[in-house]
Every structure is written in C-alpha cells, then in structure tokens.
Amino acid sequence: MMGHRFRPPISATISVIVALVILIGLGTWQVYRLDWKSDLLDRIEERAGAEPVELPATVPEGEADDWDYRPVRLAGRYLHDLEMHLVARTRDGQTGVHVVTPLERPDGSFVLVNRGWVPIDRRPQSDRVEGLVDGPVSLTAIARVPGDQAWMQPDNDPERNDWFWPDLAAMAREAGIDNPGPLIFEVRDSPSMPDGALPIAGQTRMNIPNNHLEYALTWYALALTMIGVYFVTFLRREPGDEPEDSR
C-alpha cells in the first residue's frame, strides 16, 4: 500500500484560511448585491413604466427614495443663464455634457432639470441657440435621487462649470436659487423643444448591468481552487513508498 502524509506548514495554513475568509466573504457580498440589484431593476421597471404624475410643491428629504425613477409632469420657465454642465457624459461613444438648468415653477419654487446631452463641440450656448426655449414650458421627466461622489471621481469645479456629479445643494448655491429639493429631473419629453434641437433628452439610464451572480461564482470558484492547490501542494508520499520494480 502506498502511504501519504499531509503536514502543511502552520504559516501556509494560516495564509490559506485568511485568503478563504476573504474570498468567501467577497462571494457572499456579491450574493447580497445580486438581491439588491434585482430589487432595484424590478423597481425601475415598475416605476418608469407608470403614467406621469404632477410633482407636489415640495418633496421632503425622507421621501426622496419613494420618487426615484417616477415619471412626473413639470411646468415653468427655464433660467438658461444659470445652466450647469455635468461633464464626461457619453452618447453612442461620443463625449459630451448633460445640461442642467434651473426651472422656476409657477409657484415660485425651483427644481434642477437635466435637459439632456450635447456633444462637447456644441457645449457653448451660442452653438445651440435653437434649444434655449424662452417662456413657459411643459415637460415630462424622470425623477432621480442623485448619487454621491464616486470613488476617485474628481471634485466639482463650479468656476469652470465642470460638474462631475450632481451635488444639488452646491449647484443651487452656485445658481443663487432656493433649495431645489432632493431630486433632479431628467427630461423624457418636452413638446416645446424644436425638432432636432439640443440638448437631446431621454438620457435616463435604465439598462443597469446585473453581473453579481457571475462575480459571486468567480469568488467561490477561486476559493475552491485555492483549497485544491493547498491539498495538492502539501500532500506527499511517505519515503520508501514508491512501487517496487516488478521486473
């Protein structure tokens, strides 16, 4: 009979245990993220497909999530001289900006409206005057709760009108308007816009990738692979157990 021994060094065992805890933890975290993302996609599909509703005069901070991705009807007057630009936005592989403009509503309150995308070479207002609609406008938009500044995302630069993320409070201060509330509104349709005019509306991101199952399986597979390598590496034949030559 051939004998084997399995006596891995303590240091190797500790390293493998630590690595397994990390890999299994990452896999489990991705499982939780899968559940969260699935719920989010279901909520987006349900809300975005609903009929637009009138936006109330104010939306309390604590109720913002209830409005996220809901279609709303808005009316008012754009303050084009106060528009701000969300930079580094792409459309069909082309770089541009999203134009965010304060909208003064009939009751005197303000909201910030993401009117849509313009290519980088049409960023100056003088290159898209046909889209600077004057007077009262009506539109439908998707209400969004803006995300926080992402990791490694640059700070906003109001002096250059370069906004890398929608900091609504800072935008309101820069524009000199009253608190616009916790939501930004992404235009879906605006009948008052001339055909072909910029910005191009309908930039709400609906197709959010959900790859967390693949990520979870990858982390778990790495954990199993490490266990296999660990046993193969330190499982050795006992000395003298080589098969005898039968010749």
C-alpha positions as protocol buffer text, in pm:
chain_id: "A"
residue {
  index: 1
  type: MET
  ca { x: 0 y: 0 z: 0 }
}
residue {
  index: 2
  type: MET
  ca { x: 120 y: 348 z: -77 }
}
residue {
  index: 3
  type: GLY
  ca { x: 117 y: 588 z: 220 }
}
residue {
  index: 4
  type: HIS
  ca { x: 78 y: 964 z: 214 }
}
residue {
  index: 5
  type: ARG
  ca { x: 124 y: 1235 z: 466 }
}
residue {
  index: 6
  type: PHE
  ca { x: -38 y: 1577 z: 484 }
}
residue {
  index: 7
  type: ARG
  ca { x: 161 y: 1816 z: 702 }
}
residue {
  index: 8
  type: PRO
  ca { x: 139 y: 2169 z: 568 }
}
residue {
  index: 9
  type: PRO
  ca { x: 336 y: 2441 z: 747 }
}
residue {
  index: 10
  type: ILE
  ca { x: 142 y: 2645 z: 1000 }
}
residue {
  index: 11
  type: SER
  ca { x: 223 y: 2965 z: 813 }
}
residue {
  index: 12
  type: ALA
  ca { x: 77 y: 2826 z: 489 }
}
residue {
  index: 13
  type: THR
  ca { x: -238 y: 2706 z: 666 }
}
residue {
  index: 14
  type: ILE
  ca { x: -295 y: 3045 z: 827 }
}
residue {
  index: 15
  type: SER
  ca { x: -243 y: 3222 z: 493 }
}
residue {
  index: 16
  type: VAL
  ca { x: -490 y: 2991 z: 320 }
}
residue {
  index: 17
  type: ILE
  ca { x: -751 y: 3037 z: 594 }
}
residue {
  index: 18
  type: VAL
  ca { x: -723 y: 3415 z: 572 }
}
residue {
  index: 19
  type: ALA
  ca { x: -748 y: 3405 z: 193 }
}
residue {
  index: 20
  type: LEU
  ca { x: -1052 y: 3174 z: 209 }
}
residue {
  index: 21
  type: VAL
  ca { x: -1229 y: 3404 z: 453 }
}
residue {
  index: 22
  type: ILE
  ca { x: -1171 y: 3696 z: 216 }
}
residue {
  index: 23
  type: LEU
  ca { x: -1278 y: 3507 z: -98 }
}
residue {
  index: 24
  type: ILE
  ca { x: -1591 y: 3358 z: 59 }
}
residue {
  index: 25
  type: GLY
  ca { x: -1675 y: 3697 z: 208 }
}
residue {
  index: 26
  type: LEU
  ca { x: -1646 y: 3863 z: -132 }
}
residue {
  index: 27
  type: GLY
  ca { x: -1863 y: 3595 z: -290 }
}
residue {
  index: 28
  type: THR
  ca { x: -2129 y: 3631 z: -20 }
}
residue {
  index: 29
  type: TRP
  ca { x: -2123 y: 4009 z: -54 }
}
residue {
  index: 30
  type: GLN
  ca { x: -2190 y: 3969 z: -427 }
}
residue {
  index: 31
  type: VAL
  ca { x: -2489 y: 3747 z: -345 }
}
residue {
  index: 32
  type: TYR
  ca { x: -2632 y: 4026 z: -129 }
}
residue {
  index: 33
  type: ARG
  ca { x: -2559 y: 4273 z: -409 }
}
residue {
  index: 34
  type: LEU
  ca { x: -2743 y: 4042 z: -652 }
}
residue {
  index: 35
  type: ASP
  ca { x: -3057 y: 4057 z: -437 }
}
residue {
  index: 36
  type: TRP
  ca { x: -3027 y: 4436 z: -405 }
}
residue {
  index: 37
  type: LYS
  ca { x: -2971 y: 4489 z: -778 }
}
residue {
  index: 38
  type: SER
  ca { x: -3260 y: 4258 z: -872 }
}
residue {
  index: 39
  type: ASP
  ca { x: -3494 y: 4454 z: -645 }
}
residue {
  index: 40
  type: LEU
  ca { x: -3366 y: 4780 z: -792 }
}
residue {
  index: 41
  type: LEU
  ca { x: -3424 y: 4667 z: -1152 }
}
residue {
  index: 42
  type: ASP
  ca { x: -3774 y: 4548 z: -1066 }
}
residue {
  index: 43
  type: ARG
  ca { x: -3848 y: 4884 z: -904 }
}
residue {
  index: 44
  type: ILE
  ca { x: -3711 y: 5077 z: -1202 }
}
residue {
  index: 45
  type: GLU
  ca { x: -3922 y: 4876 z: -1447 }
}
residue {
  index: 46
  type: GLU
  ca { x: -4238 y: 4918 z: -1239 }
}
residue {
  index: 47
  type: ARG
  ca { x: -4195 y: 5290 z: -1171 }
}
residue {
  index: 48
  type: ALA
  ca { x: -4061 y: 5408 z: -1506 }
}
residue {
  index: 49
  type: GLY
  ca { x: -4349 y: 5241 z: -1687 }
}
residue {
  index: 50
  type: ALA
  ca { x: -4615 y: 5424 z: -1485 }
}
residue {
  index: 51
  type: GLU
  ca { x: -4808 y: 5726 z: -1605 }
}
residue {
  index: 52
  type: PRO
  ca { x: -4654 y: 6068 z: -1522 }
}
residue {
  index: 53
  type: VAL
  ca { x: -4793 y: 6240 z: -1215 }
}
residue {
  index: 54
  type: GLU
  ca { x: -4789 y: 6602 z: -1101 }
}
residue {
  index: 55
  type: LEU
  ca { x: -4491 y: 6685 z: -884 }
}
residue {
  index: 56
  type: PRO
  ca { x: -4600 y: 6833 z: -548 }
}
residue {
  index: 57
  type: ALA
  ca { x: -4474 y: 7173 z: -438 }
}
residue {
  index: 58
  type: THR
  ca { x: -4210 y: 7010 z: -217 }
}
residue {
  index: 59
  type: VAL
  ca { x: -4067 y: 6661 z: -171 }
}
residue {
  index: 60
  type: PRO
  ca { x: -3930 y: 6603 z: 181 }
}
residue {
  index: 61
  type: GLU
  ca { x: -3580 y: 6462 z: 205 }
}
residue {
  index: 62
  type: GLY
  ca { x: -3710 y: 6147 z: 373 }
}
residue {
  index: 63
  type: GLU
  ca { x: -3947 y: 6074 z: 83 }
}
residue {
  index: 64
  type: ALA
  ca { x: -3695 y: 6113 z: -200 }
}
residue {
  index: 65
  type: ASP
  ca { x: -3646 y: 5738 z: -249 }
}
residue {
  index: 66
  type: ASP
  ca { x: -4020 y: 5699 z: -300 }
}
residue {
  index: 67
  type: TRP
  ca { x: -3992 y: 5922 z: -606 }
}
residue {
  index: 68
  type: ASP
  ca { x: -3679 y: 5774 z: -759 }
}
residue {
  index: 69
  type: TYR
  ca { x: -3743 y: 5676 z: -1125 }
}
residue {
  index: 70
  type: ARG
  ca { x: -4102 y: 5801 z: -1119 }
}
residue {
  index: 71
  type: PRO
  ca { x: -4225 y: 5994 z: -1427 }
}
residue {
  index: 72
  type: VAL
  ca { x: -4353 y: 6341 z: -1338 }
}
residue {
  index: 73
  type: ARG
  ca { x: -4506 y: 6638 z: -1515 }
}
residue {
  index: 74
  type: LEU
  ca { x: -4335 y: 6974 z: -1477 }
}
residue {
  index: 75
  type: ALA
  ca { x: -4411 y: 7326 z: -1591 }
}
residue {
  index: 76
  type: GLY
  ca { x: -4229 y: 7654 z: -1555 }
}
residue {
  index: 77
  type: ARG
  ca { x: -3963 y: 7874 z: -1708 }
}
residue {
  index: 78
  type: TYR
  ca { x: -3601 y: 7776 z: -1770 }
}
residue {
  index: 79
  type: LEU
  ca { x: -3327 y: 8005 z: -1638 }
}
residue {
  index: 80
  type: HIS
  ca { x: -3084 y: 7941 z: -1920 }
}
residue {
  index: 81
  type: ASP
  ca { x: -2827 y: 8191 z: -1799 }
}
residue {
  index: 82
  type: LEU
  ca { x: -2779 y: 7969 z: -1491 }
}
residue {
  index: 83
  type: GLU
  ca { x: -2732 y: 7636 z: -1669 }
}
residue {
  index: 84
  type: MET
  ca { x: -2465 y: 7396 z: -1541 }
}
residue {
  index: 85
  type: HIS
  ca { x: -2286 y: 7109 z: -1713 }
}
residue {
  index: 86
  type: LEU
  ca { x: -2237 y: 6751 z: -1598 }
}
residue {
  index: 87
  type: VAL
  ca { x: -1917 y: 6669 z: -1781 }
}
residue {
  index: 88
  type: ALA
  ca { x: -1770 y: 6345 z: -1920 }
}
residue {
  index: 89
  type: ARG
  ca { x: -2106 y: 6213 z: -2041 }
}
residue {
  index: 90
  type: THR
  ca { x: -2111 y: 5989 z: -2346 }
}
residue {
  index: 91
  type: ARG
  ca { x: -2375 y: 5901 z: -2603 }
}
residue {
  index: 92
  type: ASP
  ca { x: -2315 y: 5644 z: -2876 }
}
residue {
  index: 93
  type: GLY
  ca { x: -1944 y: 5658 z: -2799 }
}
residue {
  index: 94
  type: GLN
  ca { x: -1925 y: 6038 z: -2834 }
}
residue {
  index: 95
  type: THR
  ca { x: -1817 y: 6258 z: -2544 }
}
residue {
  index: 96
  type: GLY
  ca { x: -2032 y: 6547 z: -2432 }
}
residue {
  index: 97
  type: VAL
  ca { x: -2208 y: 6702 z: -2134 }
}
residue {
  index: 98
  type: HIS
  ca { x: -2551 y: 6692 z: -1975 }
}
residue {
  index: 99
  type: VAL
  ca { x: -2711 y: 7033 z: -1944 }
}
residue {
  index: 100
  type: VAL
  ca { x: -2867 y: 7100 z: -1603 }
}
residue {
  index: 101
  type: THR
  ca { x: -3091 y: 7408 z: -1593 }
}
residue {
  index: 102
  type: PRO
  ca { x: -3293 y: 7555 z: -1305 }
}
residue {
  index: 103
  type: LEU
  ca { x: -3665 y: 7555 z: -1374 }
}
residue {
  index: 104
  type: GLU
  ca { x: -3874 y: 7820 z: -1198 }
}
residue {
  index: 105
  type: ARG
  ca { x: -4216 y: 7674 z: -1135 }
}
residue {
  index: 106
  type: PRO
  ca { x: -4541 y: 7875 z: -1135 }
}
residue {
  index: 107
  type: ASP
  ca { x: -4549 y: 7878 z: -753 }
}
residue {
  index: 108
  type: GLY
  ca { x: -4202 y: 8038 z: -741 }
}
residue {
  index: 109
  type: SER
  ca { x: -4016 y: 7723 z: -633 }
}
residue {
  index: 110
  type: PHE
  ca { x: -3719 y: 7583 z: -822 }
}
residue {
  index: 111
  type: VAL
  ca { x: -3611 y: 7239 z: -941 }
}
residue {
  index: 112
  type: LEU
  ca { x: -3298 y: 7134 z: -1127 }
}
residue {
  index: 113
  type: VAL
  ca { x: -3368 y: 6975 z: -1464 }
}
residue {
  index: 114
  type: ASN
  ca { x: -3124 y: 6762 z: -1662 }
}
residue {
  index: 115
  type: ARG
  ca { x: -3235 y: 6864 z: -2009 }
}
residue {
  index: 116
  type: GLY
  ca { x: -3017 y: 6610 z: -2187 }
}
residue {
  index: 117
  type: TRP
  ca { x: -2694 y: 6560 z: -2379 }
}
residue {
  index: 118
  type: VAL
  ca { x: -2496 y: 6786 z: -2609 }
}
residue {
  index: 119
  type: PRO
  ca { x: -2169 y: 6694 z: -2786 }
}
residue {
  index: 120
  type: ILE
  ca { x: -1859 y: 6858 z: -2648 }
}
residue {
  index: 121
  type: ASP
  ca { x: -1816 y: 7082 z: -2955 }
}
residue {
  index: 122
  type: ARG
  ca { x: -2170 y: 7221 z: -2905 }
}
residue {
  index: 123
  type: ARG
  ca { x: -2127 y: 7294 z: -2537 }
}
residue {
  index: 124
  type: PRO
  ca { x: -2138 y: 7677 z: -2570 }
}
residue {
  index: 125
  type: GLN
  ca { x: -2492 y: 7813 z: -2572 }
}
residue {
  index: 126
  type: SER
  ca { x: -2409 y: 8016 z: -2882 }
}
residue {
  index: 127
  type: ASP
  ca { x: -2379 y: 7689 z: -3075 }
}
residue {
  index: 128
  type: ARG
  ca { x: -2726 y: 7564 z: -2982 }
}
residue {
  index: 129
  type: VAL
  ca { x: -2948 y: 7872 z: -2952 }
}
residue {
  index: 130
  type: GLU
  ca { x: -3246 y: 7692 z: -3106 }
}
residue {
  index: 131
  type: GLY
  ca { x: -3271 y: 7479 z: -2790 }
}
residue {
  index: 132
  type: LEU
  ca { x: -3282 y: 7775 z: -2549 }
}
residue {
  index: 133
  type: VAL
  ca { x: -3659 y: 7775 z: -2528 }
}
residue {
  index: 134
  type: ASP
  ca { x: -3794 y: 8101 z: -2390 }
}
residue {
  index: 135
  type: GLY
  ca { x: -4113 y: 8147 z: -2195 }
}
residue {
  index: 136
  type: PRO
  ca { x: -4334 y: 7884 z: -2026 }
}
residue {
  index: 137
  type: VAL
  ca { x: -4256 y: 7519 z: -2094 }
}
residue {
  index: 138
  type: SER
  ca { x: -4419 y: 7189 z: -2003 }
}
residue {
  index: 139
  type: LEU
  ca { x: -4239 y: 6857 z: -1997 }
}
residue {
  index: 140
  type: THR
  ca { x: -4234 y: 6506 z: -1860 }
}
residue {
  index: 141
  type: ALA
  ca { x: -3927 y: 6390 z: -1672 }
}
residue {
  index: 142
  type: ILE
  ca { x: -3793 y: 6104 z: -1466 }
}
residue {
  index: 143
  type: ALA
  ca { x: -3729 y: 6193 z: -1102 }
}
residue {
  index: 144
  type: ARG
  ca { x: -3389 y: 6075 z: -981 }
}
residue {
  index: 145
  type: VAL
  ca { x: -3212 y: 6070 z: -648 }
}
residue {
  index: 146
  type: PRO
  ca { x: -2859 y: 6182 z: -740 }
}
residue {
  index: 147
  type: GLY
  ca { x: -2573 y: 5959 z: -634 }
}
residue {
  index: 148
  type: ASP
  ca { x: -2286 y: 6069 z: -414 }
}
residue {
  index: 149
  type: GLN
  ca { x: -1938 y: 6142 z: -542 }
}
residue {
  index: 150
  type: ALA
  ca { x: -1788 y: 5815 z: -661 }
}
residue {
  index: 151
  type: TRP
  ca { x: -1451 y: 5683 z: -552 }
}
residue {
  index: 152
  type: MET
  ca { x: -1171 y: 5852 z: -749 }
}
residue {
  index: 153
  type: GLN
  ca { x: -1423 y: 6086 z: -911 }
}
residue {
  index: 154
  type: PRO
  ca { x: -1283 y: 6441 z: -940 }
}
residue {
  index: 155
  type: ASP
  ca { x: -1420 y: 6723 z: -729 }
}
residue {
  index: 156
  type: ASN
  ca { x: -1666 y: 6955 z: -897 }
}
residue {
  index: 157
  type: ASP
  ca { x: -1523 y: 7278 z: -1038 }
}
residue {
  index: 158
  type: PRO
  ca { x: -1801 y: 7539 z: -1037 }
}
residue {
  index: 159
  type: GLU
  ca { x: -1572 y: 7814 z: -1167 }
}
residue {
  index: 160
  type: ARG
  ca { x: -1522 y: 7621 z: -1491 }
}
residue {
  index: 161
  type: ASN
  ca { x: -1880 y: 7492 z: -1485 }
}
residue {
  index: 162
  type: ASP
  ca { x: -1744 y: 7138 z: -1470 }
}
residue {
  index: 163
  type: TRP
  ca { x: -1970 y: 6921 z: -1255 }
}
residue {
  index: 164
  type: PHE
  ca { x: -1859 y: 6559 z: -1238 }
}
residue {
  index: 165
  type: TRP
  ca { x: -2150 y: 6458 z: -1015 }
}
residue {
  index: 166
  type: PRO
  ca { x: -2481 y: 6631 z: -935 }
}
residue {
  index: 167
  type: ASP
  ca { x: -2429 y: 6798 z: -597 }
}
residue {
  index: 168
  type: LEU
  ca { x: -2771 y: 6963 z: -584 }
}
residue {
  index: 169
  type: ALA
  ca { x: -2703 y: 7183 z: -281 }
}
residue {
  index: 170
  type: ALA
  ca { x: -2380 y: 7319 z: -432 }
}
residue {
  index: 171
  type: MET
  ca { x: -2549 y: 7368 z: -770 }
}
residue {
  index: 172
  type: ALA
  ca { x: -2828 y: 7566 z: -608 }
}
residue {
  index: 173
  type: ARG
  ca { x: -2578 y: 7787 z: -426 }
}
residue {
  index: 174
  type: GLU
  ca { x: -2384 y: 7845 z: -748 }
}
residue {
  index: 175
  type: ALA
  ca { x: -2703 y: 7937 z: -934 }
}
residue {
  index: 176
  type: GLY
  ca { x: -2827 y: 8155 z: -648 }
}
residue {
  index: 177
  type: ILE
  ca { x: -3164 y: 7981 z: -624 }
}
residue {
  index: 178
  type: ASP
  ca { x: -3363 y: 7846 z: -333 }
}
residue {
  index: 179
  type: ASN
  ca { x: -3331 y: 7485 z: -219 }
}
residue {
  index: 180
  type: PRO
  ca { x: -3437 y: 7271 z: -520 }
}
residue {
  index: 181
  type: GLY
  ca { x: -3513 y: 6967 z: -304 }
}
residue {
  index: 182
  type: PRO
  ca { x: -3354 y: 6622 z: -302 }
}
residue {
  index: 183
  type: LEU
  ca { x: -3433 y: 6527 z: -663 }
}
residue {
  index: 184
  type: ILE
  ca { x: -3303 y: 6605 z: -1008 }
}
residue {
  index: 185
  type: PHE
  ca { x: -3534 y: 6562 z: -1306 }
}
residue {
  index: 186
  type: GLU
  ca { x: -3417 y: 6405 z: -1632 }
}
residue {
  index: 187
  type: VAL
  ca { x: -3627 y: 6519 z: -1926 }
}
residue {
  index: 188
  type: ARG
  ca { x: -3805 y: 6242 z: -2113 }
}
residue {
  index: 189
  type: ASP
  ca { x: -4019 y: 6453 z: -2345 }
}
residue {
  index: 190
  type: SER
  ca { x: -4058 y: 6827 z: -2400 }
}
residue {
  index: 191
  type: PRO
  ca { x: -4315 y: 6933 z: -2662 }
}
residue {
  index: 192
  type: SER
  ca { x: -4183 y: 7290 z: -2659 }
}
residue {
  index: 193
  type: MET
  ca { x: -3842 y: 7182 z: -2796 }
}
residue {
  index: 194
  type: PRO
  ca { x: -3795 y: 7228 z: -3173 }
}
residue {
  index: 195
  type: ASP
  ca { x: -3723 y: 6910 z: -3369 }
}
residue {
  index: 196
  type: GLY
  ca { x: -3352 y: 6834 z: -3380 }
}
residue {
  index: 197
  type: ALA
  ca { x: -3262 y: 7094 z: -3121 }
}
residue {
  index: 198
  type: LEU
  ca { x: -3008 y: 7032 z: -2848 }
}
residue {
  index: 199
  type: PRO
  ca { x: -2993 y: 6907 z: -2575 }
}
residue {
  index: 200
  type: ILE
  ca { x: -3106 y: 6554 z: -2660 }
}
residue {
  index: 201
  type: ALA
  ca { x: -3348 y: 6437 z: -2392 }
}
residue {
  index: 202
  type: GLY
  ca { x: -3413 y: 6082 z: -2274 }
}
residue {
  index: 203
  type: GLN
  ca { x: -3074 y: 6017 z: -2115 }
}
residue {
  index: 204
  type: THR
  ca { x: -3202 y: 5834 z: -1807 }
}
residue {
  index: 205
  type: ARG
  ca { x: -3003 y: 5515 z: -1763 }
}
residue {
  index: 206
  type: MET
  ca { x: -3247 y: 5226 z: -1745 }
}
residue {
  index: 207
  type: ASN
  ca { x: -3035 y: 4928 z: -1854 }
}
residue {
  index: 208
  type: ILE
  ca { x: -2819 y: 4875 z: -1547 }
}
residue {
  index: 209
  type: PRO
  ca { x: -2595 y: 4567 z: -1574 }
}
residue {
  index: 210
  type: ASN
  ca { x: -2651 y: 4293 z: -1318 }
}
residue {
  index: 211
  type: ASN
  ca { x: -2337 y: 4077 z: -1317 }
}
residue {
  index: 212
  type: HIS
  ca { x: -2327 y: 3998 z: -946 }
}
residue {
  index: 213
  type: LEU
  ca { x: -2409 y: 3627 z: -991 }
}
residue {
  index: 214
  type: GLU
  ca { x: -2105 y: 3586 z: -1219 }
}
residue {
  index: 215
  type: TYR
  ca { x: -1890 y: 3776 z: -970 }
}
residue {
  index: 216
  type: ALA
  ca { x: -2011 y: 3560 z: -680 }
}
residue {
  index: 217
  type: LEU
  ca { x: -1941 y: 3237 z: -869 }
}
residue {
  index: 218
  type: THR
  ca { x: -1594 y: 3366 z: -960 }
}
residue {
  index: 219
  type: TRP
  ca { x: -1502 y: 3435 z: -596 }
}
residue {
  index: 220
  type: TYR
  ca { x: -1638 y: 3098 z: -480 }
}
residue {
  index: 221
  type: ALA
  ca { x: -1453 y: 2919 z: -763 }
}
residue {
  index: 222
  type: LEU
  ca { x: -1129 y: 3087 z: -660 }
}
residue {
  index: 223
  type: ALA
  ca { x: -1187 y: 2968 z: -303 }
}
residue {
  index: 224
  type: LEU
  ca { x: -1237 y: 2608 z: -420 }
}
residue {
  index: 225
  type: THR
  ca { x: -931 y: 2632 z: -643 }
}
residue {
  index: 226
  type: MET
  ca { x: -721 y: 2753 z: -352 }
}
residue {
  index: 227
  type: ILE
  ca { x: -837 y: 2460 z: -139 }
}
residue {
  index: 228
  type: GLY
  ca { x: -741 y: 2217 z: -416 }
}
residue {
  index: 229
  type: VAL
  ca { x: -400 y: 2375 z: -466 }
}
residue {
  index: 230
  type: TYR
  ca { x: -341 y: 2371 z: -90 }
}
residue {
  index: 231
  type: PHE
  ca { x: -404 y: 1995 z: -61 }
}
residue {
  index: 232
  type: VAL
  ca { x: -215 y: 1904 z: -378 }
}
residue {
  index: 233
  type: THR
  ca { x: 85 y: 2110 z: -272 }
}
residue {
  index: 234
  type: PHE
  ca { x: 127 y: 1957 z: 74 }
}
residue {
  index: 235
  type: LEU
  ca { x: 5 y: 1601 z: 16 }
}
residue {
  index: 236
  type: ARG
  ca { x: 322 y: 1392 z: -21 }
}
residue {
  index: 237
  type: ARG
  ca { x: 412 y: 1027 z: -44 }
}
residue {
  index: 238
  type: GLU
  ca { x: 587 y: 881 z: 258 }
}
residue {
  index: 239
  type: PRO
  ca { x: 956 y: 798 z: 193 }
}
residue {
  index: 240
  type: GLY
  ca { x: 1008 y: 443 z: 71 }
}
residue {
  index: 241
  type: ASP
  ca { x: 655 y: 408 z: -60 }
}
residue {
  index: 242
  type: GLU
  ca { x: 749 y: 407 z: -424 }
}
residue {
  index: 243
  type: PRO
  ca { x: 622 y: 98 z: -607 }
}
residue {
  index: 244
  type: GLU
  ca { x: 880 y: -184 z: -638 }
}
residue {
  index: 245
  type: ASP
  ca { x: 1014 y: -271 z: -983 }
}
residue {
  index: 246
  type: SER
  ca { x: 834 y: -592 z: -1083 }
}
residue {
  index: 247
  type: ARG
  ca { x: 1099 y: -694 z: -1332 }
}
